[in-house]
Amino acid sequence: MIAFTEHTLSNGLRVIIHVDKSTPLAAMNLLYDVGARDEDPDKTGFAHLFEHLMFEGSSNIPHYDTPLQLAGGDNNAFTSNDITNYYLTLPAVNIETGFWLESDRMLQLAFSQEKLDIQKKVVCEEFKQRYLNQPYGDIWLLIRPLIYETHPYHWATIGKDLSHIEHATLDQVKSFFYQYYAPNNSVLVISGNVNIEQIIALSEKWFGPIPKREVPQRHLPKEPMQTKQKRLRVERNVPADLLLMAFHMPERSHSDYYAYDLLSDILSNGKSSLLYQRLVKEQKKFSDIGAYVMGSIDPGLIIISGRLNRSVSLQDGEAAVWDVLNEIKRTGIADTTLQKVKNRYETAEQLSLMTVLNKAMKLAFAAHLGDINLVNTESKLYRAVTTDAIQRVAKEAFRIENSTVLEYKAKPITA
């Protein structure tokens, strides 16, 4: 049970406090409700660009990392298609340093053409290294626009095209910041050896003076139901053929999300999972294969991806995957199989709650989903999933017309 207190400032900032006196540390997690899905289709990659720009100094603090390190802290951030998340940990006695740093960069970044140019180069280099020049790196640049026709999940967080960041102007970047990086568009969580009254006072002191901003209303196009299979075959300089199969599924807040998540674990969580046992160990068609759900705020995907052994064709590998999926649809799964993945989930969940940072992150994301108490109730929702529910969602998802297939072919080796 994670106890928490919520306090909302007059400018709209939601502050959530979890007290844990068993540690000398405190964690601060600041979740902004902005991701790649909020970008202009002709100016993509901005949310990820800000993950870099937010560490380039603010109006009163020229270097973010230096004072945090002097206070004994460390930090990081990540961007997704749905959110941008900044977090830090430090000794609880120095928690005010975190408030000072995070509030100042929410108030106003130290924008300059020089800093923008530096981070544009960093992001462009990342685009090239991770997505263009790395084996299998362009998979999501290929598959997203194939799967999504109208929804902005159409592009990856790095952006749709390298030129969008290369041509980003200072005015465009400033506009994006003041639209989305606002107290009324974020959730602040403090977890650790703190006092509730102390954190409320610090929140009012440091974040209270920041004005509300006009955050754009989100009106995203709804992705139409897929009615026929989509396929793409590419050839690349990679060591082995790779097969990726994507199936549409409901959004993260949907009641069926938990059945889909457990279904992905049944397929690939551990060496006793169905895909590993059948296709790696017994049939030796794949060298590795996995399944996972995207967990998107809007309707998302359940993914199956694996690299084939050299003697196996992509067609044979795909047929073998369909055999496993169709068997689940036809006969369902055993109670013991479902209980095993539930037990693994429970163990992983309990281990994750051992750190104040993970608790802060979970509280922030639960608040973002609309129910902070999900941190305490989601385990019950997972436990309530039945074998009938697993079979039902498998039938709903694993249909030919609901599938998108990427055949990622290794180029032939030439002498």
N, C-alpha and C positions, 0 to 999 in steps of 0.2 A: 504494500500500500504506500503510495507516494502522496503525502499530505502537501497541500499547496494553498496559498492565499493569493487572491487576485485583486489588483488595484488599477483603476483606469484614470489617467491624467486628463485634465480638461482639454488637452490638444489631441486626445484620442489614443495615445499610446497605452497599450495594455501591458501591465507589469505583473508577472507571475513569480511568486517567491516559494521556494522549497527549502526548508531549514533542515540541515543535516549536521548535527553537532559531533559526529563521529570522525570528522576529517578536519584538518587545518586549512583546507582549500575551499575556494569558491569558483564557480563557473558562471560565465555570462554568455548567453546566447541571444543574438538579435536576428530575428527572421523578418525579412522584407518580402511582402507579397508581390513580387515581381520576378518573372523568369523569361525565358526565350519566347514563350507564347504571347507575351505582351509587346513584342517588338513589331515595328513596321516591317512588312515583308521585303521592302527594299533597303532596310537598314538593320540587318540582323547581326547578332553577336554582341549587342550593346550590354545586355545583362552580364554576360561573362566578362566583357571589357571592364565593367565596374568592379568586378571581383578583384581586379588588379588596381584600378584607379583609387579605390578606397584605402589603399595602403601607401598612397603617394603624398600623404600629408593633408591636413585640414587647415581651416582659417587661422587657428591659433597654435597648432602643433605641427611643425614642419616634418617631423619624422615619427611615424606611428610606433614602430617597433622598439625604438630606443628606450622610451620611458617605461614601456611594458616590461622589457627585459630587465631593466633596473629594479622593477618592483617584483621580480621573480616570476614573471608570467610568460606564457606563450600563447600563440593564436593561430587561427587559420580560417578558411572560408570555402564554400562551394556554391556553385550555381547549378540549377536544373532548369528544365523547361517550365517549372511551376514557381520556384522560389529562389531567393538568394539568401544565404545563411552565413552569418559571421559569428565566431565564437572564440572565447579565450578562457584560460584558467590562470589563477594566481593565488598566492596566500590570501586567505580571507581578510586578514588585517589590512591588506592593500586594495580591497575591492573598490575604493573610491577612484583609484587610478583607472580602472576599467570604465567607470561612469564618465570620467573626464574625457577619455579617449573616444569612446563610442558616441557620446553626445556631440562632441565637437565636429566629428566627420558627418554626422547626420545633419547638423546645422548648416555646414558649408565646407565643401572641399576646396583645397587650394588649387583651383583650376589654372592651368597655363598651357600654352601651346607646346612648350618643351616637354612637360610631363606627359601630355597626351601623346606626343610623338614617340616618346620612350615606350609607353605601354602598348601603343599600337604595334610597334616593332616586336615587342615581346609576344603579344597575342598572335600576330601573323607568323612568327617563328614557331609558336606552339602549334598553330594550324598546320604548318608544313611538316613538322616533325612527327606529330601524333596522328594526323589524319591523312596526310598525303604521302609521306615517305616511310611510313612504318608498315610492316606486313599486316594485312587485314585492317589497317587503320581507317580506310574509307568506307567501311561497311555501313555505318549509320548515315553517312552522307548519301549513300546509294539507297538504303532501304526506307528511310523516313519519307522522302518524296514519293516513293512507290506506294507506301501504305496509305498515307494521308493525302487526300485530294484537296480538302478545303480547310481543315483545322491547322493552326500554326504549329502543331507538333510535326508539321511538314519538314521543319529544319532542326538541326542539332543545336545545342547551346553554344558551340563555337561559332555558329553562323552558317548561313546558306552558302555564302561565297566569300572568298578571301578579300575581294574588292570592297565589300561593305565596310570592313574595319579600316582598310587602307584609305578609304575616301571619307571616313567619319570626320566631321568638323567639330571645332570647339563649341560652337553654338548648339549643334545637335546633341552633343554629349551633355552640356549643361541643361538643356531642356529635358532630357531623359532623367537626369538626376532629380530635378525639382518636381517632376511629375510623380516619381515613385518612391524616393528615399525620404519618407515622411513619417512623423510619429503616428499619424492616423492610418498608416499603411504597414505597420510593423507590430511585432510582439517581442517584448523583452522578458527573458527569464533569468532569474538569479537562483542558483542552487548551491548550497554548501553551508559552511559554518558562519551563518549570518543571523541577524535579528530582523523580524518583520518590520518593526517601526523604523529601524535604521535604513533598510532598503527603500521603504516608501519615502522617507525624508530625502535620501540621495536621489531617488528618481525625480522627485519634485524639484530639487535643487538644480540638477544637471539637464534633465530633459524637459522639465516644465516650461521653460522660456521659449522652446522651439515652436514656432507657429505651425498650425495645421497647413496642409497644402491641398491644392485641387487635384486629387488623384483621379485619373480618367476612369469612367465607368467601363467595365469589361463587357464587351459584346462580341464574343468569339463565335465564328461560324461553326455550326454543328457538323461533324463528319457524317456523311450519309452512310446508311448500312451498305456494307460490301456485298455484292450479289454474284461476283464471279472471282475465280482465283486470279491473282496477279503474280507474274514471274519475271525475274531478271537473271540473266547469265552474263558474268563478266570473267575475264581472264587476267590474271595478275602474276607477278613474280613472287610467289609464296611457296612455302615448302610442302603444303598439302591442300587438297580440295577442302572447302568448308561449305557446309549446308546450314542455312538459317531459315527457319520457318516462323512466321509471326501470325498470331491470331488475335482478332479484336476481343476485348473483354470489358466489363464495366469499370467505372471510376473507383478511386480509392475509398470513397465514402459509401459505396453501395454495399448492401448487406451480403451480397455474394462474394465480395472481395476475399473473405477469409477462406472460402472453399477453393477459390482459384489459387490462392497462395499455398494452401496445403497440397493442392493438386500438383503444383510445380515442384514441391518438395518430394512428393511420392514419385515423381518422374526422375528426379535427379539429385536429391539430397543424400549423399553418401554412397558407398560402394554396394549397399544393398538395394539401392533405388532401381526402379524398373528399367530405365534407359541404360544405366550402367551394366546391370546384370545381363540384359538381353543383347545389347548392341556392342558393348565393349568386351565383356567377359566371355559370353557364350558364342555369339556369332562373329565377334572380332571384326565388325564392319567399321567401327569408329575407334580412334585412339583416345578421344575424349568427347563427351557430350554433356550438355547441361540444359536446364530449363529454369525460367524465372519469370516473375511478373514485374512490370514496370512500376506499378504503384502510383500511377499518374492521378492528378487531381481531376482531370477530365477523363472520359473513357480511354482506356489504355490498351496494353498488349500483354499477352503471355507469349514468351519467346522460347524456342528450342533451337539450340545451336551446337554444332559439333564438327570436328575435323575427322575426315575419313582416312582409313588406312589406304596405302598406295594401290592395292589391288582391287579396291572397291569403287565402283562408279557412283557418281552423284545420284543417278536414277535408282540404283540398288539401295543406296543409303536412305533416300527419301522413302522408298517403299517399305523399308524396314521400320522406319519411324512411324509411318502410318499404321503398320501392323500393331504396334504397341498401343497407339492412341485408340484404334478401333476396338481393341480388346477391352480397354477400360470402358469404352462406350457400351460395349455389348454385355460384358459380364460384371462390370464394377470392380471394386477392390475389397479385400478382406478387412474385417474390423481390426485385426492385429496390425495390418499395414498402416491404417489410418492412425491408430493409437501410437505407433512408433514415431511418426512424424510430428504428432502433437507433443509427445514427450521431448523430442529434440527442440521443438519451438520453445517449450516451457523452460528448458535448461538454458538455451541461448538467451532468452528474455531475462531470466534471473541474473545471469552473468553480466548482461549489458547494464543492468541497473546498479552495478557495484560502483560505478564512477559518477561523480556529481555532474560531469560534462554530459554523459549520455542521458542522465535524467533531465538535464536542462534542455537538451535537444528534443527529447520525446515530449516534454511538456509544451515546447514551442510548436511542434508540428501538430500535436493534438489540438491545441488552441486554434491553429490555422485551419484545421479540418472542421472546427466549430464545436468541439466538445473536449474540454481539457481533461475531463475525467476518463477519457479513453485510455490514458496511461494505466488506469486501474481496472478497466472493464474489458479491454481487448482480449485478455487471456480467456475470459469466459466465452467470448464470441468465437474464438478459435476452438475451445473445448466443445462448443455446441454443434460444430460441423459434423454431419453424418455421412456415412458411406453413400446414401442415396443422393445427398447434395453434391458429393464429388462426381458421381456418375452423371447427374443432371447437368452440371456446368461443363463437364467434358463433352457431352452431346451438343451443348450450345456452342462451345468454342471450336471444337475440332471437326469442322466441316470444310470440305474442299472450297466452297464459295466464300468462306470466311478466312481463307489462308492467303498469305503472301510468301513467296519462296524466292530466296536469293541463292543461286548456284555460283559459288565463288571458286572458279576453276584455276588450278595451278598451271602455269605455262609449261609446256613440255620441256624437258631437259635436252639441250642440244650439245653436240660434241664441240 
